[in-house]
């Protein structure tokens, strides 16, 4: 979820920047990153935002469409020699295809485990950045503490005018 939000709120400007972002997120890159990966993932992130912006009733259907196009059957792998783990993807996928799979499955796991309402847009006027609600209470309204604080200051000032 954090990688998805990073890619959509601060898109990488080049294939090497995309590769660095993925490595920083702990993704083992098994093949070179192509410029087509950058444009493909940018297109996918636009489709992913439709999941963020959907109502709870429509969110599952939109996410299921992304999952249907990206996820393969789960399989155990030790491809990097760092221990066995599960992949929800085909071997030898392009980075864009891998990211579509990881983001779709990660979003599904987040929403099924925490609740379909746990994606949204920042409530501060003028912001609108997407966020994934990782809060304990499930009542997050802002993309960051900074936006929440700015909105609280705005409300406070408005009430004292």
SVG drawing of the C-alpha trace seen along z (x, -y; Angstrom):
<svg xmlns="http://www.w3.org/2000/svg" viewBox="-23 -38 43 61">
<polyline fill="none" stroke="black" stroke-width="0.4" points="0.0,0.0 2.8,-2.4 4.5,-1.8 1.3,-2.3 0.7,-5.6 4.3,-6.7 3.9,-5.9 0.7,-7.8 1.5,-10.9 5.1,-11.3 5.5,-9.4 9.1,-8.6 10.4,-10.6 12.6,-7.9 13.1,-4.2 16.1,-4.3 14.1,-6.3 11.3,-3.7 13.9,-0.9 15.3,-2.8 11.8,-3.3 11.2,0.5 14.5,1.5 13.8,-0.9 10.4,0.9 12.3,4.2 11.4,5.5 14.1,7.7 14.5,6.6 15.2,9.7 15.4,7.9 16.3,4.4 13.6,1.7 12.5,0.4 11.0,-3.0 7.8,-1.1 7.6,0.1 7.4,-3.6 4.5,-4.5 2.7,-1.2 2.8,-1.7 1.6,-5.3 -1.4,-4.1 -2.1,-1.4 -1.9,-3.9 -4.7,-5.9 -6.9,-2.8 -5.9,-2.1 -7.1,-5.5 -10.6,-4.6 -10.5,-2.0 -9.5,-4.7 -12.3,-7.0 -15.0,-4.4 -17.7,-4.0 -17.4,-0.9 -20.1,0.9 -18.2,0.3 -14.7,0.6 -14.6,4.4 -15.8,4.7 -13.2,2.3 -10.4,4.0 -11.6,7.5 -11.2,6.2 -7.6,5.2 -7.0,8.5 -8.4,10.5 -6.0,8.9 -2.9,9.1 -2.8,11.9 -1.7,15.4 -2.1,18.4 0.0,18.1 3.2,20.1 6.1,20.7 9.5,19.4 13.1,18.9 14.1,17.0 16.6,14.7 18.0,17.3 16.7,15.3 14.1,17.7 10.8,19.2 7.9,16.8 4.7,16.6 4.4,14.9 1.1,14.0 2.6,13.6 4.0,15.4 7.8,15.9 9.8,13.5 7.2,10.7 8.1,7.2 8.4,4.7 5.2,3.0 3.4,6.3 4.9,7.2 3.9,3.9 0.3,4.3 0.2,7.6 1.8,6.5 -0.4,3.4 -3.6,5.2 -3.0,8.1 -1.7,5.7 -4.8,3.5 -7.1,6.6 -5.3,7.8 -5.4,4.4 -9.1,3.9 -10.2,7.4 -8.2,7.4 -9.0,3.9 -12.3,3.0 -13.3,1.7 -13.5,-1.9 -9.7,-2.0 -8.9,-3.9 -9.7,-7.5 -8.8,-11.0 -7.5,-13.7 -10.3,-15.7 -8.3,-19.0 -9.6,-21.4 -7.2,-21.8 -5.3,-18.5 -7.1,-15.4 -4.1,-13.1 -5.0,-9.5 -4.2,-7.6 -4.5,-4.1 -5.9,-4.0 -3.6,-2.1 -5.0,-3.7 -6.1,-1.5 -9.6,-3.0 -10.2,-3.1 -11.3,-6.7 -8.4,-8.4 -9.5,-11.5 -6.2,-13.1 -3.2,-11.9 -0.8,-13.0 -0.6,-14.6 0.5,-17.8 -2.8,-18.0 -4.8,-17.2 -3.0,-19.9 -3.5,-22.5 -7.2,-21.7 -7.5,-21.9 -5.8,-25.4 -8.1,-26.5 -11.2,-25.4 -9.9,-27.0 -9.2,-30.3 -12.6,-30.2 -14.4,-29.7 -12.7,-32.7 -13.5,-35.2"/>
</svg>
